[in-house]
Amino acid sequence: MAETQERLNHPISTAELERRWAAVRSAMADLKIDALLMQSNNDWMGGYVKYFTDVPATNGYPATVIFPKDDRMTVIAQGPMGVVREYGPQGDPVRRGTARFMGMPSYASCAYTAEYDAQLAEKALEKYSGGTIGLLGRAAMSFALGDYLQRTFTRAKFTDASDMVDRIKAVKSAEELDRIRSTAALQDKAMEETFAQIRPGMRELEVAAIAERVGHTWGSEQGLFLAGSGPVGTAAIFANRYQQNRVLRKGDQFTLLIENNGPGGFYTELGRTCVLGKASQEMKDEFAFVLEAQKFTLDMMKPGTKCSDIFAEYNAFMKRNKRPEEKRLHAHGQGYDMVERPLVRNDEPMTIQKDMSMVCHPTYVTERTYSWCCDNFLIGDSGVAEKLHKFPQKIFEIE
């Protein structure tokens, strides 16, 4: 067991896992839920699986977890067909709190395997076939899983329990916040080294790769590195890797979003712009306004404040200042999910709470500029208590 634990990349403590399990089981008892069912196939937006087991779903392979109210978990994931590993009181040394592992080599790209995982989930949930089964992250589950179980368990009541768990995992423990601070520090290093090495003649992809390498060096498992460039006086909007082929020229602006996870899998995100020469006064003026817009938002992030109210006030602020209103996502929580609740936008029912890690990225596009700034902040007793990223908030001019 010690050797197995040694191989894990910064595992969370067993005490922290037990805290999570106890909090969730207490909430399950209040809502009379007998078991939770979750499934994901990635570690960008698949945080439920990681939150309960400390092992992420990855690479498009489905990982299904059954979390009972009165027993240890069952995990269904990639493994030899038919394998069932039962664990005694010591449990699975990798997926702590797990009573059994069921293997299944199923693939989303192979339609005839669609129900294989669901059939194993049926066996694991048989005890609760007449009870209430809470679903976590329905949007992340395969249709095949939900459809099969609802056709099979005709006496069961299925309910969406995501909101119940979201409100627990959005508020971070001291141990979780230490990990989140490590991620922010890692991203500060990555941005600093990227801007130190950027030169005319490099492709956007090559520049973004510097940030990825630094992240891996400091314990990151994976992430997104969105980049964009163009002449000063244009809106250089960032994009993903398949659109990062442009070669940088002297005088260009370059925008980078580092959105990777840190040691142990927690996300933050850091975004800045540099110029391979001199920034225009227009760029500087708009960036100054971006910082004003960020501060306006942060001043409203007090425990108990509705996220929908913050969003409405922010867009009223933008309108008063003759800037484009936000139509997408202005700020949000982060943890094991790259985008985690609460979302600062019009349809979010959650409120801001103490010990949430919130990213705030005011962003807008005009004909001649792409203006933004992106940082994470910790919510304290009466508002923002800490700026987690320490990287300077400015447009960097690189000669």
N, C-alpha and C positions, 0 to 999 in steps of 0.2 A: 504493500500500500504506500509506503514511504517513497519508493522508487516511482510509482505512478504519479503521485502528487508532485514529485520533483519535475516531472515532464510537463506539467501544466503551466501555462503562461500566466503568472500572477493570480492564482486562484483566490476567490473571495473566501473569507473564513467560514468555518462551519457554524460558528455562533451567529454570523450575519444571515446565513441561509435559514437557520432555525428561527431567527427573528421574523423573516419574511413569511415562512410557512405558518407560524403561529398567528401573525396578523391576518393572513388570508383566511385561515381556518376559522378565526373568530368572526370574520365578516361572512363567511359561508354559513355559519351557524345562525347568524341573524337573519339571513335570507333563505334559510332552509334549503341550501344547495348541497347535494350529496357528493358530487364529484365535478372537477373541472376538466375540460378537454381543450387542448391547444395544439396547434400544428403550424410550423413555419418551414421554409426552405432556404432562408438566408439570414445573415447576421447584420443586415442594414436596418431592416424593419421587422425583425423577428425576435424582439426582446423578451417576450413571455417565456419562451423556451430557455433562454439564458438565465432569466431572473429566477426561475424555479430550480434549475439543474446545475447552473454555472458552466454549462457546455452549450455553445451556440449551434444553431442549424447553419449549414454552410453550403455553398456551391450548387444551389438548386435541388439538393437532396432533401426530401421531406423528413422532418423529425416531429414525432407525435408524442405528447406527454399527457398522461392521465394522472391527475392529482386528487386523490380521494380525501374526504373529510376525516377519515378514521384509519388510514393506512398509508404506507409509503407509496411512492410513485411507480408507475410503469412507463418505460420509454420504448418507443418503436422507432427504429432508425436503420440506416444502412448496415447490413450484416448478411451473413449466409442465410439462405432461405430455410425456414424451419427452426433456426436456432432460438432457444429460450434459455436465458441464464437467470437462475433464481439466486438471490443473494440473502444470506443469513442476516442476523442482527447487525453485523458490521457494515452491511450494505455495499453498494458499488463504490469502490475507491475513487472513481472518476466522477460519476454522477451521484453525488451523495444524496441520501434520502430516497434512493431508488430500490424497490424490492425486486424488480425483474426487468430484464432487457429482452426485447423481441426483435430479431433481425429480419429485414426484408429488402432485397435488392430491387426496389421499384423506382421508376423514373417518369417524370412528367412528360418526357418526350416519347414514351412508349405507352400508347393508349390502353393496351390490354392489361397493363399492371395497375390501372387506376384505382381499383378497389382492394388491392392486396393489403395496404396499410389499414384500410377501414375494417377489413375482416379480422385483423389482429386487435384493433381497437374494440371491436365487438366483444371479443373474449375478455379483454381487460376490464370492460365496463359492464359485464354480464350481471354482476352483483347489484348494479344500480339501474337495471333495465326498467324497473317500475318507479324509479325515483326522479329527482330533478338533476339534470346535467347542465352545468354552466359552460358556455362556449366563450373562449378568449380569442379575440382577433379574428372574427369571421371572415374578414377580407383577406386574411393570410392563409386561410384553410382552403384545401381543394374542394371543389364542388362535389367530387366523388366521395370524399369522407363524410361530409354533412348529409348528402343525399342518401347514402347507404345506411347510415346509422338511424336516420329518421324513418326510413322505410322498415328497418329491422326492429327498432325499439318502439313499437307502436304504443306502448303504455307509458313511456318516459315523457317527461316534460322537459323541453329544451328551452333554455333562456340565455340571453346574452349577458354574461357576467363581466364583460370587459371594463365597464365603468367602475365596478366594485374594486377590481385589481388596479386599475389605472390610478385611482385616488391614493392607493397605498404606495405604489412604486414611484409615483411622481415626487414624493417627499423623501429626500435622501437621508440615510443614516450618516454618522460621522465617518465610518469606514468607506462608504460609497463616495462621500465628498472628497476624501483623501485621494481616491482613484481619479475622480474627475479633475481635481487640481493637477494631477500628474499628466493627464491628457492635455490640458491647456498649456502646461509648461513644455510638453513635447512639441506642440504646434508652434509655440513661440520660437523654439530652436529651429524648426523646419522652415518657417518663414524667414528668419534671419539668415540662414545659410542659403536659401534660394535667392534672395535678393543680393547676397554677397557674390553669387556665382553667375547671375544672369548676364548675358552679353548679346549684342547684335550678332546675327548669324545662327543663333540657336532656334530650333523649332519650339513651339509652345509645349509640345509633348516632352521634349528634353528638359525644359525648365521645370515642369510639373513633376517629372521623375526625380528631381533633386529632393523635393519635399517628401515624396514617398520613401525614398531611401533613408532619409533622416528619421522618418517615423518608424520604419522597421528597425533601425539601429537602436532606438529607444523603447522598443517593445510593442509597437503597434501591430495589430493583426491584419488590418485592411482598411480601406476607406475610399472616399472620392476626392479627386484633385481636379477641380474645374478651373479652366484657364481660358483667357481670351486676350487678344491684342489688336492694335490698330493705330493709325496715326492719331496724334492729338487733334481734337476737333471732330472725332467720330465717337459713336457709342460702341465701345469695345466690350460687348457682352460675353461673359465666359460660357464655355460649353464643355461637354465631356470629351473623352479621349479621341473618339472617332472624328472629332472636329478640331483637333489640336495640331494641324499640320502646317499652319502658317509660320513662316520664317520671320523672326524679329529684325527690325531695321533700326538704325540710329534715329532717335527722336520719337520712337513708338511708346505708347503706354501699354502696360501689361497688368492684367487683373488676375488674382489667384484666390481661390477658396480652398482651404485645407480642411477637409471634413472627414478625418480618419478617427478611429478609436485608439485608445491608449492601452497601457498594460492592464489586462483584465477585461477589456471590452467596452469601456464607457466612452461615449462620444462627447466632444465639444466641437466647435468650428470657428475658424479664424479666417477673415478675409481682408485683403489690402490691395492697393494699386500702387505701382511704381511707374516711372517714366525714364526711358533711356536717354535722358537729356533734361529738358526743362518742362515742367507742367505749365499749362496756360493759366492765366488768372481766372478764367471761367471755371476750370477744373478745381482750383483752390477755393473759389467762392462756393461752389456747389458742395464740396467736401465739408467746408465749415458749416453749411446748413445741415448736412447729413449728421454731423456730430450734435448739432442742436436738436435735430429730430430724435436721435437716440436718447439724449438726455431727457427730452420731453416724455418719452415712453417710460424710461426707467423711473422717473419721478412718480409715475402712476402705479408702479409695480409694488403695491403694498399688500400684505396678507389680508384676504377677504375681498379684494377688488375683483369684479367680474372681468374676465378676459374680453368679453364682447364689448364692455364699456370702454376698456382701454383702446380697443380697435376703433370704435366709433370716434372717440376723442382724438386719436392720432390722425384719422382721415380728415376730421374737421380742421385740425392744425395744418395739414398739408394743403387743404383747399384754401384756407386763409392766406397761406404763403405762396399761393399760385404754383404749387408743385403737384405732380400727378399723385392721385390717391392710390393706395395699395389695394390690389384686387386679388392677391394671392395669399401670402402668409407673411406677416410682419415680424413675429417673434414666436418662440415655442420652447417647450421643455426639451431636455435631452438626458439620456441615460444609456441603457443598452440599445435603445432605438435611436437612429440618427434623427428622426423626427418623433418626438414623444409628446404626449399631452402634458400640460394644457397648451392649446394653440391660441395665439392672440389673433383672433379674427371673429367675424360676426356670429358664427354658429357654435362656439365653444361654451358649454354650460359650466365648466369648472372655474374656480376662482384661484387667484395667486395665493400660495401658502409658503410659510417659512420653510427653509431648507430645500427649496426647489432650485435646480440649475436651469437658468433661462438664457437662451441665445437671443440677441436682438440685432437684426440686420436691416435697418432702413435702407431701401433701395429704390431707385427710380431711373428711368431712361428718358432722355430728351434727344432731340435731333443731333446734338453735338457732344453729349456727355453720357457716361454710364457712372452714376454716382452711388456710392454705398460705403458701409463699414460694418464689420461683423465681429462680435465678441460675446463671450459668455459671462453671466453674472449670477451671484448667489443671493438669494432672498433671505433677509434676516427678520428680526422681530418687527421692525417698523418700515421695511423697504429694502432696497438693494444694500447689501452689507459688504460685498466684495466684488471687484472686477477680477475675474479669474485669469484672463489673458493680460500679460504685462507688455506685449509688443506695442510700440508707439503707435498712436492713432494719427497718422499723417500720410500724405502722398509722398513717396520716396522718390527723390530725383537722383538718378544714378548716371554719373558721367563716364 
